[in-house]
Amino acid sequence: MDLYFDNAATTRLSEEALEAYIRTEREFFANPSSIHREGLKAHKELERNRERMASLLSVPPSSLIFTSGATESIAAVFSSLLLSEPGKAIISSVEHDAVSSWIRPLEAYGWKTARIKAKGGIVRKEDLASELTPDTRLVAVMAVNNVTGAVEDIKGLAETVREYERNLKHRIFFFADSVQALGKIPYDLTGLGIDGASFSAHKINGPRGIGLLYLRRPEAFRALSPAGGQEKGKRGGTENLPAIAGFAAAAEKWLTGTEESWKRIRALNQMVRDTIRELGFSILSPDDGSPYIISFASPLPSEVYTRMLSDRGICVSSGSACSNNTKGEGERILLSMGFRSSEAKQAVRISLSNESDEESVAELAKAIKEIGNGR
Ligand code: PLP
């Protein structure tokens, strides 16, 4: 099997998550909304998993809504805004497409939008402060950038918003897309002082098609589809209970013993960085970023370099494209971070998971050395 270093795109389902998925599918097959005994049993299991997740994230269970993934969690927040009084939305220029694609619909619904720059991937408090106006209703800054792993000072940015908000009659909704933060950096949701966050299970060896929306005040939120009344009317549709159990099992593994995992991953990250530096390529990921993501400017167009690694049985991602469906998106993000056009076009992203080991990273380093300048 190929060596896999595209974990920021998705991870392999862990044995624990798969086991929880199968067991839950077998034992709790009924609809959690049904009122017969099997339904009640499934409902209890659903709430037990919500409590597990809430305890891992140190938030009240009532603040967590299960969704089909981060994209839906984000869509729920933004569509809820579209239904409310228009104002100004301040969005960082380095957001994932799942967030930035909402700028146009917001504008179509009469919202003013501002994109705050993020040099080197980092949004500065002063830049956010200078955009805040009395009609601001939303600020969206991602916790960890998916292209370079840059970690934002979410707490500091949220404090800037809270300070400004003191003279306003309304609250500004602070949203942090937290997909690449879960289990990968210290992340205390309550302490951050944010209003909403999105998560996807498949980034931490959980199943695909299941995610979370954290809402500090769910009562103020208008659901995309209240039909069916599930998730206390905040997300209609029959809950994907086996996937939810798989998510909780994956989260349990990722969110406990984290210090030890981070130490190990930081060492692997250093191995990759040393190899890249030896060859004289520039590293695009900040030194203090997420240890799980290393992007660098390869000597060739990123698709070519990625293909050369793939031919050697190694999966990485082209930092400029990010995915086949959003070509050019990664490049746009890197340019907005202030990288040169050649760096953005030749960017390659290596992303680790807790399953990555020294042996496979050594193979990766060997392949990178063998390719060298590619000439
Ligand atoms: N936000 C970030 C930062 C991501 O990295 C991703 C996925 O790559 C998403 C949102 C979307 O997640 P999903 O495809 O699981 O909905």
Boltz pocket constraint, residues with backbone or C-beta under 6 A from the ligand:
constraints:
  - pocket:
      binder: B
      contacts: [[A, 8], [A, 9], [A, 68], [A, 69], [A, 70], [A, 71], [A, 72], [A, 96], [A, 98], [A, 142], [A, 144], [A, 145], [A, 146], [A, 177], [A, 179], [A, 180], [A, 200], [A, 202]]
      max_distance: 6.0
